[in-house]
Amino acid sequence: MEMRTGADLVRASQVFAKEDRALTWRLLVVALVVWIAFTGLAVGVPFWPVQLVFGAVAGLTLVRLFIFYHDYLHNAILMDSLAGKVVMSFVGMFSLNPPSVWKETHDYHHKNNAKMLGGSIGSYPVVSTEMWPAMTPSQRFWYSFARHPMTILTGYVTIFMLGMCLSSFARAPKVHWQGPVAILMHFSLAAILAFTVGPMAAFAGIILPVMVATVSGGYLFYAQHNFPDIVLRDRKSWEYTFAALRSSSMMEMSPVMHWFTGNIGYHHVHHLNSRIPFYRLPEAMAGMPELQTPGRTSFAPSDVLAALRLKLWDPKLQKMVGWEGLEGIDAGAPAESVSAAQ
């Protein structure tokens, strides 16, 4: 069978880009019930270690709810549904992903996925070993900072509060006013719980779940486009379906984690056609031979470490490399920016 590419491949995927509205609502209600239940347990159980466990599970469930929101803004589900709009707007604001900001940056990411230099909006920046020498010390520092594991681990503050909410507001306050409103909503809910139930209830019921969701989301997004088998092209030779299938990963995980992450591990399928509802991504992969040999990664410690070590694209080797890839290229690289990201 001849493998399809380009527009032919995208057209072939359209058969899966059809929502089952009843299924969408059924899955959404289940996720909401699970999230509310674990949040309630995190708030109400009178034993703080158990509260933290329930809060963490509530955070993982929030990741699943975010996938509904993500698909909604891709017009994959709940189109023209007023109730859906209300619920999805709440999920976006609660998870520190204001709709105006997420829509703008994520749409750009999909249109420019894995383009060298041009794809840093809505994604982690990538430069090549050949580009690095021309960068200023400031550019090198911020590039290193953006890709540092601690930046991902503290994504609750660095990526979402500062990046998604505040920097976007500072850039375009009339467009992205939802950013500071989301932060205000977040801490207002926490304050209400702190005063009415107690500080631990506020932390376990509001702050911890959002921390877990944002850190999980930050790493998922990193590993989906920074993995050992990734292949990148420059702007002149970039092609949409190639970027979807070779520059986006398949994250292997257990059925439980696929549930919590809303099948977003099938990321190469999602990048081929963002109108495919998340619950049909496995079906699309199984039904299209072209989608069955993606670059793969996982949550295994060895795979996580391998992904986090990737720093630069080496066009000669045609692969991502660590800082060691600069040896012999730029002996004058500023030590503070390089060592900061190791």
Residue pairs with C-beta under 8 A, 6 or more apart in sequence:
1 289
3 289
3 290
4 12
4 290
5 241
5 242
5 290
6 239
6 240
6 241
9 241
9 272
9 288
9 290
10 240
10 241
10 272
10 273
12 288
13 269
13 272
13 273
13 276
13 284
13 288
14 273
14 275
15 287
16 273
16 276
16 280
16 283
16 284
16 287
17 76
17 273
17 275
17 276
17 277
17 280
18 277
18 280
19 76
19 77
19 78
19 79
19 277
20 277
20 279
21 77
21 78
23 279
24 68
24 77
24 78
24 277
24 279
27 68
27 279
28 65
28 68
28 87
31 61
31 64
31 65
31 68
32 65
32 87
34 61
35 58
35 61
35 62
35 64
35 65
38 54
38 55
38 57
38 58
38 61
39 54
39 55
39 58
39 205
39 209
41 50
41 51
41 54
42 51
42 52
42 54
42 55
42 58
42 201
42 204
42 205
42 208
42 209
43 51
43 193
43 197
43 201
43 204
43 205
44 197
44 201
45 51
45 54
48 200
48 204
51 200
51 201
51 204
52 204
52 208
54 204
55 203
55 204
55 205
55 208
55 209
55 212
56 208
56 209
56 212
58 205
58 208
58 209
58 212
59 208
59 209
59 210
59 211
59 212
59 213
59 216
60 212
60 213
60 216
60 260
61 209
61 260
62 91
62 94
62 95
62 209
62 210
62 212
62 213
63 212
63 213
63 216
63 217
63 220
63 260
63 261
63 262
64 259
64 260
64 261
64 262
65 91
65 95
66 91
66 92
66 95
66 97
66 213
66 217
66 262
67 261
67 262
67 263
67 264
67 278
68 77
68 78
68 88
68 91
68 262
68 278
69 88
69 91
69 92
69 95
69 97
69 102
70 102
70 106
70 262
70 264
70 278
71 77
71 262
71 277
71 278
72 78
72 84
72 85
72 88
73 88
73 92
73 99
73 102
73 103
73 106
74 274
74 275
75 275
76 274
76 275
76 276
76 277
76 278
77 84
77 277
78 84
78 85
78 88
88 99
89 99
92 98
92 99
92 102
92 182
93 99
93 178
93 181
93 182
93 185
94 182
94 185
94 186
94 210
95 210
95 213
95 214
96 156
96 160
96 161
96 164
96 165
96 182
96 183
96 186
96 210
96 214
97 160
97 164
97 182
98 164
98 165
98 168
98 176
98 178
98 179
98 181
98 182
99 178
100 168
100 175
100 176
100 177
100 178
101 164
101 165
101 168
101 176
101 178
101 179
102 164
104 122
104 168
104 175
104 176
105 121
105 122
105 164
105 168
106 122
107 122
108 121
108 122
109 119
109 121
109 122
109 123
110 271
110 274
112 118
112 119
112 121
113 119
113 123
113 225
113 240
113 243
113 244
113 247
113 248
113 271
114 126
114 225
114 230
114 232
114 233
114 238
114 243
114 247
114 248
115 233
115 234
115 235
115 238
115 243
116 126
116 127
116 128
116 131
116 232
116 233
116 234
116 235
116 313
117 125
117 126
117 127
117 131
117 235
118 235
119 125
119 126
120 126
120 146
123 221
123 225
124 146
124 147
124 221
124 222
124 225
124 226
125 143
125 146
125 147
126 226
126 232
126 312
126 313
126 320
127 135
127 143
127 312
127 313
128 312
128 313
128 314
128 315
129 312
129 313
129 314
129 315
129 316
129 321
129 325
129 326
129 329
130 315
130 329
132 140
132 312
132 326
132 329
132 330
132 333
133 329
133 330
135 143
137 334
137 337
140 333
140 334
140 337
140 338
141 334
141 336
141 337
141 340
143 337
144 311
144 337
144 338
144 340
144 341
145 151
145 337
145 340
145 341
147 226
147 311
147 341
148 340
148 341
149 308
151 158
151 159
152 159
152 215
152 218
152 219
152 222
152 308
153 215
154 215
155 214
155 215
155 217
155 218
155 219
156 210
156 211
156 214
156 215
159 214
159 218
160 214
160 218
161 183
164 179
165 179
165 180
165 182
165 183
166 179
166 180
166 183
168 176
168 179
169 176
169 177
169 179
169 180
186 206
186 207
186 210
189 206
190 202
190 203
190 206
190 207
191 202
192 202
193 201
193 202
193 205
193 206
194 201
194 202
216 261
219 304
220 251
220 261
220 264
220 265
222 307
222 308
223 249
223 251
223 297
223 303
223 304
223 307
224 248
224 249
224 251
224 264
224 267
225 247
225 248
225 249
226 307
226 310
226 320
227 249
227 295
227 296
227 297
227 303
227 306
227 307
227 310
227 320
228 295
228 297
228 306
228 307
228 310
228 319
228 320
229 249
229 295
229 296
230 246
230 247
230 249
230 295
230 319
230 320
231 242
231 246
231 247
231 295
231 318
231 319
232 247
232 313
232 320
233 239
233 242
233 243
233 247
241 272
243 271
244 268
244 271
244 272
245 268
245 271
245 272
245 290
245 291
245 294
246 294
246 295
248 267
248 268
248 270
248 271
248 294
249 267
249 268
249 294
249 295
249 296
249 297
250 265
250 266
250 267
250 268
250 285
250 294
250 295
250 296
250 297
251 261
251 264
251 265
251 267
251 296
251 297
251 298
251 299
252 265
252 296
252 297
252 298
253 261
253 265
253 298
253 299
257 265
257 299
258 265
262 278
263 278
263 279
263 281
263 282
264 270
264 278
266 281
266 282
266 284
266 285
268 291
268 294
268 295
269 276
269 281
269 284
269 285
269 291
270 276
270 278
270 281
272 291
273 284
276 284
284 291
285 291
285 292
286 292
297 303
297 306
297 307
309 322
310 320
310 321
310 322
311 320
311 321
311 322
311 323
311 325
311 341
312 320
312 321
312 322
312 323
312 325
312 326
313 319
313 320
313 321
314 320
314 321
314 325
317 325
322 342
323 338
323 341
323 342
326 333
326 338
